Amino acid sequence: VCSYTHMDGVRAINGELCDDGNNVDAGDGCTNSGTIEPDWSCSDNMLGKSVCRWICGNGKRDAAFERCDDANNDAGDGCSAECIVEDKYQCIGGTVQSPDSCYVQPV
């Protein structure tokens, strides 16, 4: 009988959507059962280990990973596609449930 091991750092093709090789069950993108957490995206590196990132541009700002999130990936509107506040802008109001509003800082 063949089986696979969860969280060994190698994603099993028939059982896991992700495998980041740790036992952290929440907050890193990949659960201990090999499923991708909501608002995260995971891809495999060259060794088959999953690398997970918080989804930028979804209108939900997570302060641990983003400086802003304005619900899009447009450049030049105050919040970059990498969820970093752009030069000469300020972004406010973003939470894990609502997007930021960005505006040009007054001189």
C-alpha positions as CSV (number, residue, x, y, z in Angstrom):
1,V,0.0,0.0,0.0
2,C,1.4,3.4,-1.0
3,S,0.5,6.6,0.8
4,Y,1.8,10.1,1.1
5,T,2.9,12.2,4.1
6,H,1.4,15.7,4.6
7,M,3.7,18.5,5.2
8,D,6.9,16.8,4.2
9,G,7.9,19.6,1.8
10,V,7.0,17.7,-1.4
11,R,3.5,18.1,-2.8
12,A,1.8,14.8,-3.5
13,I,0.1,14.9,-6.9
14,N,-3.0,12.9,-5.9
15,G,-3.6,14.4,-2.5
16,E,-2.3,17.8,-1.7
17,L,-2.9,21.2,-3.3
18,C,0.1,22.6,-1.4
19,D,2.9,21.4,0.9
20,D,5.1,24.0,2.5
21,G,6.9,21.5,4.7
22,N,5.9,22.8,8.1
23,N,3.2,22.1,10.7
24,V,1.7,25.6,10.9
25,D,-2.0,25.1,10.2
26,A,-3.2,28.6,9.7
27,G,-1.7,31.9,8.5
28,D,0.9,30.8,6.1
29,G,-1.2,29.9,3.1
30,C,-1.1,26.1,3.3
31,T,-3.0,24.0,5.9
32,N,-1.7,20.8,7.5
33,S,-4.1,18.9,5.4
34,G,-2.6,20.2,2.2
35,T,-5.3,22.7,1.2
36,I,-4.7,26.3,0.2
37,E,-6.1,28.9,2.7
38,P,-8.6,31.5,1.4
39,D,-7.0,34.7,0.0
40,W,-3.7,32.8,-0.6
41,S,-2.0,31.5,-3.7
42,C,0.6,28.7,-3.7
43,S,3.0,27.4,-6.3
44,D,5.7,24.8,-6.2
45,N,9.4,25.7,-6.3
46,M,11.9,23.5,-8.1
47,L,12.0,21.0,-5.3
48,G,8.2,20.5,-5.1
49,K,7.9,22.6,-1.9
50,S,5.0,25.0,-2.0
51,V,5.6,28.7,-1.7
52,C,2.5,30.6,-0.6
53,R,1.7,34.3,-0.9
54,W,-1.2,36.4,0.3
55,I,-3.2,37.5,-2.7
56,C,-2.5,41.2,-3.4
57,G,-5.3,43.2,-5.0
58,N,-8.2,41.4,-3.5
59,G,-9.4,44.3,-1.5
60,K,-8.5,42.7,1.8
61,R,-5.4,44.2,3.5
62,D,-3.4,42.0,5.8
63,A,-1.0,44.2,7.7
64,A,1.5,41.3,8.0
65,F,2.0,41.1,4.2
66,E,0.7,44.3,2.7
67,R,1.2,48.0,3.1
68,C,-2.0,48.7,1.1
69,D,-4.7,46.8,-0.9
70,D,-7.0,48.9,-3.1
71,A,-8.8,45.9,-4.7
72,N,-6.8,46.0,-8.0
73,N,-3.4,45.5,-9.4
74,D,-3.1,48.8,-11.3
75,A,0.0,50.9,-11.1
76,G,-0.1,54.7,-10.6
77,D,-3.2,54.7,-8.4
78,G,-1.4,54.8,-5.0
79,C,-1.1,51.1,-4.3
80,S,1.2,49.0,-6.5
81,A,0.6,45.5,-7.8
82,E,2.8,44.3,-4.9
83,C,0.6,46.1,-2.4
84,I,3.2,48.7,-1.5
85,V,2.2,52.4,-1.2
86,E,3.5,54.3,-4.2
87,D,5.6,57.5,-3.9
88,K,3.7,60.7,-3.1
89,Y,0.5,58.7,-2.1
90,Q,-1.1,57.8,1.2
91,C,-3.5,54.9,1.6
92,I,-6.0,54.6,4.5
93,G,-9.0,52.6,5.6
94,G,-7.9,49.1,4.5
95,T,-8.8,46.1,6.7
96,V,-9.0,42.4,6.2
97,Q,-12.6,43.1,5.1
98,S,-12.3,46.3,3.1
99,P,-9.9,47.9,0.6
100,D,-7.8,51.0,1.1
101,S,-8.5,54.4,-0.4
102,C,-5.4,56.0,-1.8
103,Y,-4.8,59.7,-2.6
104,V,-2.0,62.0,-3.5
105,Q,-0.4,63.5,-0.4
106,P,-0.7,67.2,-0.1
107,V,2.5,69.1,-0.6
